[in-house]
Amino acid sequence: MIKNPKVGDTVYFVENNYRIIEATVKAFNSSFCVLRYGDDKGIRLRHSRLYKSQIEAQNAILMNRNA
């Protein structure tokens, strides 16, 4: 999980609890980030759903499956 992302940082998030997506932070406020990914796609997510690396995101998926 990323606590204080910066504009331009590359982050990863989990889509549908199985697919890891790479994105770039475009804007953020106290609890949400606006991300750009793929071919001109965007999404707004809470900081708690963002990860620094693909491995960290994979570990989050495994933790959810085992819970």
Secondary structure, DSSP 8 states (H G I E B T S, - for coil): --SS--TT-EEEEEETTTEEEEEEEEEE-SSEEEEEETTTEEEEEEGGGEESSHHHHHHHHHHHHH-
